[in-house]
Every structure is written in C-alpha cells, then in structure tokens.
Amino acid sequence: MVSRDEVRRIVLELIRTDEEFRLAVAGALGLDAILSELKALRQDFNAMLSRIVSIEEELKRHGQILEEHTRLLQEHSRILEVHSRILQEHTRLLQEHGKALRSKEGY
C-alpha cells in the first residue's frame, strides 16, 4: 500500500511535470474559470487605462487651448483699456469743442 505522503509526492511531481495533469487539476479546482475571469479583468483594465490615457491627452489639449484663450483675452483686455482711454479723451475733446462752439454762438 502507498502511503499518503507518497501519494502527495507523486501528485505534486505530476503537477510540476505533466501539463495535461496540471490542467486537469486546475480545471477540477475551478482555476480555469478564475484564470478566465482574470483575463477578462485584465482586458477591461487595459481598456480603461487606454481611455484614461486618451482623456489625459484630451485634457492636456484643452489646457493648452485654455491657456491660449486666456492669453488672447488678456491681450484684448489691454487693447480695450487703451481704446477706452482714447474714447474718454475724444469724448472730453468733443465736450470741450461743444462748449467752445456754444460759447461762440452765445448759448
């Protein structure tokens, strides 16, 4: 009769050396379902990782666009400020000319 320890040794040796036996044991233990699920999870993870990379690239592009729009807005604000000062000066000059004309005409 073969001892329990001898059976264990033989089974472990077969698992290490016999691929067909190893796969049969894995299937009996339900490891094939676990491996299948792990493979599906890895695929899902890689898909999500790819999407994250895509979103990061899009976010970077939007950040660059935002920086450019901010720069343009600042430039336009400076131009608007200059034009506002010019308009104020012209308004003042028109008011002075209006006063001068009214005083010449006797108003």
C-alpha positions in Angstrom: 0.0 0.0 0.0 1.2 3.5 -0.9 1.5 6.0 1.9 -0.4 9.3 2.0 2.9 11.2 1.8 4.0 9.1 -1.2 0.7 10.0 -3.0 1.2 13.7 -2.2 4.8 13.5 -3.6 3.5 11.8 -6.8 0.7 14.2 -7.3 3.0 17.3 -6.8 5.5 15.8 -9.1 2.8 15.2 -11.8 1.6 18.8 -11.3 5.1 20.1 -11.9 6.0 17.8 -14.9 2.7 16.8 -16.6 0.9 19.7 -18.3 -2.2 17.7 -19.1 -2.5 16.5 -15.5 -1.8 20.1 -14.2 -4.6 21.4 -16.5 -6.9 18.7 -15.3 -6.2 19.5 -11.7 -6.7 23.2 -12.3 -10.0 22.6 -14.1 -11.2 20.4 -11.2 -10.3 23.2 -8.8 -12.1 25.8 -10.9 -8.9 27.6 -11.6 -9.7 27.8 -15.3 -12.8 29.9 -14.5 -10.7 32.1 -12.3 -8.0 32.5 -14.9 -10.7 33.3 -17.5 -12.1 36.0 -15.2 -8.6 37.4 -14.5 -8.0 37.6 -18.3 -11.3 39.4 -18.8 -10.5 41.8 -15.9 -7.0 42.5 -17.4 -8.7 43.3 -20.8 -11.2 45.6 -19.0 -8.3 47.2 -17.1 -6.3 47.8 -20.3 -9.3 49.3 -22.0 -9.9 51.6 -19.1 -6.2 52.5 -19.0 -6.3 53.3 -22.7 -9.3 55.5 -22.1 -7.6 57.3 -19.2 -4.6 58.0 -21.4 -6.9 59.3 -24.1 -8.7 61.5 -21.6 -5.4 62.8 -20.3 -4.3 63.7 -23.8 -7.6 65.5 -24.4 -7.3 67.3 -21.1 -3.8 68.4 -21.9 -5.0 69.7 -25.3 -7.9 71.6 -23.7 -5.5 73.1 -21.1 -3.3 74.4 -24.0 -6.4 75.8 -25.7 -7.5 77.4 -22.4 -4.0 79.0 -21.9 -4.1 80.4 -25.5 -7.6 81.8 -24.9 -6.5 83.3 -21.6 -3.6 84.9 -23.3 -5.8 86.3 -26.1 -8.4 87.6 -23.5 -5.6 89.4 -21.6 -4.4 90.9 -24.9 -7.9 92.0 -25.9 -8.4 93.4 -22.4 -5.3 95.6 -22.7 -6.4 96.7 -26.2 -9.9 97.5 -24.8 -8.3 99.5 -22.0 -6.3 101.6 -24.5 -9.4 102.1 -26.7 -11.4 103.1 -23.6 -8.8 105.8 -22.7 -8.8 107.0 -26.3 -12.6 107.2 -26.3 -12.6 109.1 -23.0 -10.1 111.5 -24.4 -12.1 112.0 -27.6 -15.3 112.4 -25.5 -13.5 115.1 -23.4 -12.3 116.8 -26.6 -15.8 116.7 -28.1 -17.3 118.2 -24.9 -14.7 121.0 -25.0 -15.4 121.7 -28.6 -19.1 121.7 -27.9 -18.6 124.2 -25.1 -16.4 126.3 -27.3 -19.0 126.3 -30.1 -21.8 127.1 -27.8 -19.9 130.0 -26.2 -19.1 131.4 -29.7 -22.8 131.1 -30.7 -23.9 132.6 -27.5 -25.6 129.6 -26.0 
